[in-house]
Amino acid sequence: MAHPGLLDRHRGGTGRDAAVSTPEEQPQVIPSRTSRTRRRVLDATAELLAEGGLPAVTIDAVRDRSGVSKTTIYKHWPNRLFVALDAFDEQLAVAAVAADTGSFRTDVTEQLDRVITFYASPVGRVLTQLLAQALHDPDVAARLGERLQVSRWVGIEKLWDRAVARGEVRAGVAPDLAMDVVFGPVMWRLLSGRPPYRQGDAASIADAVLRGLLIPCPAHPC
């Protein structure tokens, strides 16, 4: 879950002096006590979300599952909703890593498959519960909107820019509009209460929506 970055692996100088150090020589980043505590809380919360959705995430339940005291939990999060939101956002960020296959059609199909899989999962379905809470809590609404926007654009803008550079898609289409068209069907299914799409549906969705985004052949390989 946590991926602490490695410190600079290169040393100064040229030739042998510039060689990359071996794993044994590389200084390791040791997570701080605070980061370890947050990790335990978020892991525990993700498990609770998967088991029982948002109602399962109480501060008492998080304390019992993580072994972190309630006092410490409240030092990092104002209430249970913010703990749940951060755990949800972390899971979404992992699921939403954008594909890079060299083909916009394939990238979109893979990305749709990942998004469909996530929102069909127990944790993914928590989004509707968070949205319901956001209707009554402006702070939750603001945080949720911010996190969804960030997760949505992690890699997606680069995915679109690569397709424009390759001459695959219509450069005049705004990236956010393009992504709304591509991923809108998945979100509509989730928010309308209809059965979620299945993994095999990604290619069909991509074929249906890309006709208005791709430049017609033979301007690019189909």
C-alpha positions as CSV (number, residue, x, y, z in Angstrom):
1,M,0.0,0.0,0.0
2,A,2.6,2.5,1.0
3,H,5.4,3.2,-1.5
4,P,8.1,5.3,0.1
5,G,10.4,6.7,-2.5
6,L,14.1,5.7,-2.5
7,L,16.7,8.3,-1.9
8,D,19.0,9.3,-4.8
9,R,20.8,6.2,-5.9
10,H,23.6,7.9,-7.8
11,R,26.9,9.1,-6.5
12,G,29.0,11.9,-7.8
13,G,32.0,11.5,-10.1
14,T,32.5,9.7,-13.4
15,G,33.2,6.1,-14.4
16,R,33.2,3.8,-11.5
17,D,32.5,6.7,-9.1
18,A,29.2,7.3,-10.9
19,A,28.0,3.7,-10.7
20,V,24.6,3.0,-9.2
21,S,25.0,1.7,-5.7
22,T,23.9,-1.8,-4.9
23,P,20.8,-2.5,-2.9
24,E,22.9,-3.2,0.2
25,E,24.6,0.2,-0.2
26,Q,21.4,2.2,-0.8
27,P,20.2,4.1,2.2
28,Q,16.6,3.0,3.0
29,V,13.9,5.5,3.9
30,I,12.6,4.4,7.3
31,P,8.9,5.4,7.8
32,S,8.4,7.8,10.7
33,R,6.3,6.7,13.7
34,T,3.5,9.0,12.4
35,S,3.5,7.5,8.9
36,R,3.4,4.0,10.4
37,T,0.5,4.9,12.6
38,R,-1.4,6.4,9.6
39,R,-0.6,3.3,7.6
40,R,-2.1,1.0,10.3
41,V,-5.3,3.2,10.5
42,L,-5.8,3.4,6.8
43,D,-5.2,-0.3,6.3
44,A,-7.7,-1.1,9.1
45,T,-10.2,1.3,7.6
46,A,-9.9,-0.2,4.1
47,E,-10.6,-3.6,5.6
48,L,-13.7,-2.3,7.4
49,L,-15.0,-0.6,4.3
50,A,-14.6,-3.8,2.3
51,E,-16.4,-5.8,5.1
52,G,-19.3,-3.5,5.9
53,G,-19.2,-0.3,4.0
54,L,-19.2,3.1,5.6
55,P,-21.4,2.1,8.6
56,A,-18.7,-0.3,9.6
57,V,-16.1,2.5,10.0
58,T,-16.5,3.8,13.5
59,I,-13.6,5.2,15.5
60,D,-14.0,2.4,18.0
61,A,-13.9,-0.2,15.2
62,V,-10.8,1.5,13.7
63,R,-9.1,1.5,17.1
64,D,-9.8,-2.1,17.7
65,R,-8.7,-3.2,14.2
66,S,-5.6,-1.0,14.0
67,G,-4.5,-1.0,17.6
68,V,-4.1,2.8,17.4
69,S,-5.7,4.8,20.3
70,K,-8.7,7.0,19.7
71,T,-6.8,10.0,20.9
72,T,-4.1,9.4,18.2
73,I,-6.7,8.8,15.5
74,Y,-8.4,12.1,16.3
75,K,-5.0,13.9,16.1
76,H,-5.0,13.0,12.3
77,W,-8.7,13.0,11.4
78,P,-11.6,15.1,12.8
79,N,-14.1,12.2,12.5
80,R,-14.8,8.8,11.1
81,L,-15.9,10.1,7.7
82,F,-12.5,11.7,7.0
83,V,-10.8,8.5,7.9
84,A,-13.0,6.6,5.6
85,L,-12.6,9.1,2.8
86,D,-8.8,9.0,3.0
87,A,-8.9,5.1,2.9
88,F,-11.3,5.2,0.0
89,D,-9.2,7.7,-1.9
90,E,-6.0,5.7,-1.4
91,Q,-7.7,2.6,-2.8
92,L,-9.1,4.6,-5.8
93,A,-5.6,6.1,-6.5
94,V,-4.2,2.6,-6.8
95,A,-7.0,1.4,-9.0
96,A,-6.9,4.5,-11.2
97,V,-3.3,4.4,-12.3
98,A,-3.5,5.2,-16.0
99,A,-2.5,2.7,-18.6
100,D,0.2,3.4,-21.2
101,T,0.1,0.8,-24.0
102,G,1.0,3.1,-26.9
103,S,-2.6,3.1,-28.2
104,F,-5.4,5.3,-27.0
105,R,-8.0,2.8,-27.7
106,T,-6.2,0.1,-25.7
107,D,-5.3,2.6,-23.0
108,V,-9.0,3.6,-22.6
109,T,-10.1,0.0,-22.6
110,E,-7.7,-1.0,-19.9
111,Q,-8.5,2.1,-17.9
112,L,-12.2,1.4,-18.1
113,D,-11.6,-2.1,-17.0
114,R,-9.7,-1.0,-14.0
115,V,-12.4,1.6,-13.0
116,I,-15.2,-0.9,-13.6
117,T,-13.4,-3.4,-11.4
118,F,-12.9,-0.9,-8.6
119,Y,-16.4,0.5,-8.5
120,A,-17.9,-3.0,-8.6
121,S,-15.8,-3.9,-5.5
122,P,-17.1,-3.5,-1.9
123,V,-14.8,-0.5,-1.3
124,G,-15.7,1.1,-4.7
125,R,-19.4,0.9,-3.9
126,V,-18.7,3.0,-0.8
127,L,-18.6,6.1,-3.1
128,T,-22.4,6.4,-3.0
129,Q,-22.4,6.3,0.8
130,L,-19.8,9.0,0.9
131,L,-21.8,11.1,-1.5
132,A,-24.9,10.8,0.7
133,Q,-22.8,12.0,3.6
134,A,-21.5,14.9,1.6
135,L,-25.0,16.2,1.0
136,H,-25.2,17.0,4.7
137,D,-21.5,17.9,5.5
138,P,-19.9,20.7,3.4
139,D,-16.4,19.8,4.7
140,V,-16.8,16.2,3.5
141,A,-18.2,17.4,0.2
142,A,-15.2,19.7,-0.4
143,R,-12.7,17.0,0.5
144,L,-14.5,14.3,-1.5
145,G,-14.7,16.6,-4.6
146,E,-11.0,17.5,-4.3
147,R,-9.9,13.8,-3.9
148,L,-12.0,12.6,-6.8
149,Q,-10.7,15.3,-9.0
150,V,-7.1,14.4,-8.2
151,S,-7.6,10.7,-8.6
152,R,-9.5,11.2,-11.8
153,W,-6.6,13.2,-13.3
154,V,-3.7,11.0,-12.0
155,G,-2.3,10.0,-15.4
156,I,-5.5,10.7,-17.4
157,E,-4.3,14.1,-18.7
158,K,-1.0,12.5,-19.8
159,L,-3.0,9.6,-21.5
160,W,-4.9,12.2,-23.5
161,D,-1.9,14.3,-24.3
162,R,0.0,11.2,-25.6
163,A,-3.0,10.4,-27.9
164,V,-3.0,13.9,-29.2
165,A,0.7,13.8,-29.9
166,R,0.3,10.5,-31.8
167,G,-2.4,12.0,-33.9
168,E,-5.0,9.5,-32.7
169,V,-7.6,11.8,-31.2
170,R,-9.2,15.2,-32.1
171,A,-7.0,17.8,-30.5
172,G,-9.9,20.3,-30.4
173,V,-11.8,18.2,-27.8
174,A,-11.2,19.3,-24.2
175,P,-9.6,16.6,-22.2
176,D,-12.1,16.8,-19.3
177,L,-15.0,16.5,-21.8
178,A,-13.4,13.5,-23.4
179,M,-12.9,11.8,-20.0
180,D,-16.5,12.6,-19.0
181,V,-17.7,10.9,-22.2
182,V,-15.5,7.9,-21.6
183,F,-16.1,7.3,-17.9
184,G,-19.5,8.8,-17.6
185,P,-21.4,5.5,-18.3
186,V,-19.5,3.8,-15.5
187,M,-20.3,6.5,-13.0
188,W,-24.0,6.7,-14.1
189,R,-24.5,3.0,-13.5
190,L,-23.0,3.4,-10.0
191,L,-25.0,6.5,-9.0
192,S,-28.3,5.4,-10.5
193,G,-28.3,2.1,-8.6
194,R,-28.3,0.0,-11.7
195,P,-26.1,-3.2,-11.8
196,P,-22.5,-2.3,-12.4
197,Y,-20.8,-3.0,-15.6
198,R,-18.7,-6.2,-15.8
199,Q,-15.0,-6.4,-16.8
200,G,-15.9,-7.7,-20.2
201,D,-17.9,-4.5,-20.9
202,A,-14.9,-2.2,-21.1
203,A,-14.2,-2.9,-24.8
204,S,-17.8,-2.3,-25.8
205,I,-17.9,1.0,-23.9
206,A,-14.7,2.1,-25.5
207,D,-15.9,1.2,-29.0
208,A,-19.2,3.0,-28.4
209,V,-17.7,6.3,-27.1
210,L,-14.5,6.6,-29.1
211,R,-16.1,7.1,-32.5
212,G,-16.4,10.8,-31.7
213,L,-12.9,11.2,-30.3
214,L,-10.7,9.3,-32.7
215,I,-9.5,10.7,-35.9
216,P,-10.9,8.6,-38.7
217,C,-8.6,6.1,-40.5
218,P,-6.3,6.2,-42.4
219,A,-4.9,9.2,-40.5
220,H,-3.7,6.8,-37.9
221,P,-3.4,3.0,-37.6
222,C,-6.8,1.5,-36.5
